[in-house]
Amino acid sequence: MKITIIGYGNLGYSLANALHKHNLLNAVAVKKITDNENLPFITNINSLSQNSDLYIFAIQDQAVKQIIDSHKSIFKDKTLIHCSGSLPSTIFSDVTKNYGVFYPLHSFVKGRQADFSEIPIFITASNNKTENQLITLAEELGSNYKIISDEEREYLHLSAVFAHNFTNHLLTISQFIAQQYNIDFNDIIKLLKPYFEKILQGMPPAKLQTGPAKRNDRPILEKHIKMLEDNKDWQNIYRFVSESIRKTYNSDNENKQEL
């Protein structure tokens, strides 16, 4: 199997280098070459090889349709794949009958090679031929895979945004507050470690919720909101999330040890 990658951002970097390692990479299409990797780069999309088995779009969602619409003759009847969590696979349906999605559930960083054997791959395909090609690709990379629909993948992506992106932003705010008041952020990390160990052991997050919002401790909630009055964005986040927690657990009167 030979594969062409369109794009060389965070995902494209790891995917292209992994494919190159497994002797599966035909070409990487980029706007300009800025890296020193020994990869088969091309800067003109009109020069794409016509003998690739898969053309994988590892670019931003809005750019996929733009490239397809402006280069329909190049991609017509090819097997076209994107890697987006939220873009429907049918975006390619006007160009080819062979299309699908190869969605790795991972946060990629350019310059840091991801280990695909540790990354679950979620596959959507328009037909059995394309599905089998994507399964073969996942197996070549040593990845575990699941077959899901476009709708399932969209909700998977939404769930991942809450779990990963939102959590990371809240931790960023926590670190800013700690630094501002000369608090060692490592002490916060020590608080998180046993929590994530329990999550990894399979305990539902709902069973681990603690804190003033959970127990509806209004004096502490109001005190924290006042402490954040110099940053209205953080204050609004605290207020909104606390209210969501309070509503979720309003009928939970279990007497648990809390923070």
C-alpha positions in Angstrom: 0.0 0.0 0.0 1.2 3.5 -0.9 -0.2 6.6 0.7 -0.1 10.3 0.0 -0.5 12.8 2.8 -2.1 16.2 2.2 -0.7 18.5 4.9 2.1 18.5 7.4 0.8 20.0 10.6 0.6 18.4 14.0 -1.1 15.2 12.7 0.5 15.2 9.3 4.0 15.2 10.9 3.4 12.1 13.0 1.4 10.3 10.4 3.8 10.9 7.6 6.8 9.9 9.6 5.1 6.7 10.8 4.1 5.8 7.3 7.6 6.5 6.1 9.0 4.2 8.8 6.7 1.4 7.6 7.6 2.1 3.9 4.0 3.2 3.1 4.6 6.8 2.3 4.4 7.9 -1.3 4.4 11.7 -0.9 3.6 14.6 1.4 2.0 17.6 -0.1 2.9 20.9 1.6 2.7 24.6 0.8 6.4 25.0 1.5 9.2 22.8 2.9 10.4 24.1 6.2 11.6 20.8 7.8 14.7 18.8 7.3 13.1 15.4 7.5 14.1 13.0 4.7 10.5 12.7 3.4 9.2 12.8 -0.2 7.8 16.4 -0.1 6.0 18.1 -2.9 4.9 21.7 -2.9 2.6 21.6 -6.0 -0.5 19.6 -5.5 -0.8 19.3 -9.3 2.3 17.1 -9.1 0.6 14.5 -6.9 1.4 10.9 -7.8 -1.5 9.2 -9.4 -0.6 5.7 -8.2 -1.3 6.1 -4.4 -3.8 3.7 -2.9 -5.0 6.3 -0.3 -4.9 10.1 -0.3 -5.2 11.2 3.4 -6.1 14.8 4.2 -4.4 15.8 7.5 -5.4 19.4 7.4 -8.0 21.7 9.0 -11.6 20.9 8.2 -12.4 24.0 6.2 -9.4 23.4 4.0 -10.5 19.9 2.9 -13.4 21.1 0.8 -11.4 24.0 -0.6 -8.7 21.7 -1.9 -11.2 19.1 -3.2 -13.3 21.8 -5.0 -10.3 23.4 -6.7 -8.6 20.1 -7.7 -11.5 17.8 -8.6 -9.8 16.4 -11.7 -6.8 15.3 -9.7 -8.8 13.5 -7.0 -11.7 12.2 -9.1 -12.3 8.5 -8.4 -9.3 8.3 -6.0 -9.7 6.8 -2.5 -10.0 9.9 -0.3 -9.6 9.9 3.5 -9.7 12.7 6.1 -8.7 12.5 9.8 -11.2 14.9 11.3 -13.4 14.1 14.3 -16.2 16.4 13.2 -16.2 16.5 9.4 -18.5 14.0 7.7 -17.0 11.4 5.5 -19.5 12.3 2.7 -17.6 15.5 2.0 -15.8 13.4 -0.7 -19.0 11.8 -2.2 -19.2 14.2 -5.2 -15.7 13.2 -6.3 -15.4 9.5 -5.6 -17.3 6.5 -4.4 -14.3 5.4 -2.3 -13.9 7.6 0.7 -13.7 7.4 4.5 -12.2 8.7 7.8 -9.1 7.6 9.7 -9.5 9.4 13.0 -6.8 8.9 15.6 -8.0 9.9 19.1 -4.9 11.8 20.2 -3.6 15.3 20.8 -0.7 15.6 18.3 2.3 17.9 18.7 4.5 18.7 15.6 8.1 17.7 16.2 7.2 15.0 18.7 6.6 11.6 17.1 3.4 9.9 18.3 3.4 6.2 18.9 0.4 4.9 16.9 0.5 1.6 18.8 -0.8 3.6 21.7 -3.5 5.5 19.8 -7.0 4.2 19.1 -8.1 4.7 15.5 -11.8 5.2 14.6 -12.7 4.2 11.0 -15.6 5.2 8.8 -15.8 4.1 5.2 -18.2 4.3 2.2 -17.7 0.7 1.2 -16.1 -2.6 2.2 -13.0 -2.0 -0.1 -12.2 1.3 1.6 -12.9 -0.1 5.1 -10.5 -3.0 4.5 -7.8 -0.6 3.3 -8.2 1.5 6.5 -8.2 -1.6 8.7 -5.0 -2.7 7.0 -3.4 0.7 7.5 -4.3 0.6 11.2 -2.9 -2.8 11.6 0.3 -1.8 9.8 0.7 1.0 12.3 0.1 -1.4 15.2 -3.1 0.5 16.3 -6.3 -0.8 17.8 -9.3 0.3 15.7 -13.0 0.5 15.8 -15.6 0.9 13.0 -18.0 3.8 13.8 -20.5 6.0 11.9 -20.1 9.7 11.1 -22.6 10.6 13.9 -20.8 8.4 16.5 -17.5 10.0 15.6 -18.9 13.5 16.0 -20.1 12.8 19.5 -16.8 11.1 20.2 -15.0 14.3 19.2 -17.4 16.4 21.4 -16.8 14.1 24.4 -13.0 14.4 23.8 -13.1 18.2 23.7 -14.8 18.2 27.2 -12.3 15.6 28.5 -9.1 16.9 27.1 -9.3 20.4 25.7 -11.5 21.9 28.5 -9.6 20.1 31.2 -6.3 21.4 29.9 -7.7 24.9 29.8 -8.9 24.7 33.4 -5.5 23.4 34.5 -3.9 26.3 32.6 -6.1 28.7 34.7 -5.2 26.8 37.8 -1.5 27.2 37.1 -1.8 30.9 36.3 -3.5 31.4 39.7 -0.9 29.3 41.5 2.0 31.3 39.8 0.4 34.6 40.6 0.2 33.9 44.3 3.5 32.0 44.6 1.9 28.6 45.0 3.9 25.5 44.0 1.8 24.0 41.1 3.4 20.6 41.9 1.1 20.5 44.9 -1.9 20.7 42.6 -0.4 17.9 40.4 -0.1 15.8 43.5 -3.8 16.3 44.1 -4.6 15.2 40.5 -2.5 12.0 40.5 -4.7 9.8 42.6 -7.8 11.1 40.8 -6.5 10.1 37.4 -5.3 6.8 38.8 -8.9 6.1 39.8 -10.2 7.1 36.4 -7.7 4.8 34.7 -8.9 2.0 37.0 -12.4 2.5 35.5 -14.1 4.4 38.2 -16.9 6.7 36.7 -15.9 10.4 37.0 -19.4 11.2 38.5 -18.5 9.1 41.5 -15.4 11.2 42.1 -16.9 14.6 42.1 -16.2 16.7 45.3 -15.9 20.3 46.2 -18.0 23.3 47.3 -20.4 23.2 44.3 -21.1 19.5 44.8 -22.1 20.1 48.5 -23.8 23.4 47.6 -21.6 25.4 49.9 -22.8 28.8 49.0 -20.4 30.9 51.3 -17.3 29.3 49.7 -18.7 29.6 46.2 -19.4 33.3 46.7 -16.0 33.9 48.2 -14.2 32.3 45.3 -16.3 34.3 42.8 -15.3 37.5 44.6 -11.7 36.4 44.6 -11.9 36.3 40.8 -13.4 39.7 40.3 -10.3 41.0 38.5 -10.7 38.4 35.8 -14.3 38.3 34.5 -13.6 35.4 32.1 -12.4 33.1 34.9 -15.1 34.3 37.2 -17.7 33.4 34.6 -16.2 30.0 34.1 -16.1 29.3 37.8 -19.7 30.5 38.2 -21.0 28.5 35.2 -19.2 25.2 36.0 -20.1 25.4 39.7 -23.8 25.9 38.8 -23.6 22.9 36.4 -22.1 20.8 39.1 -24.6 21.9 41.7 -27.5 21.1 39.4 -26.1 17.7 38.5 -25.7 16.6 42.1 -28.5 18.5 43.7 -30.3 15.3 44.7 -27.2 13.5 45.7 -27.1 13.6 49.5 -24.5 11.0 50.1 -22.2 12.0 52.9 -18.8 11.6 51.2 -15.4 13.0 52.1 -14.9 16.1 50.0 -12.3 18.7 49.3 
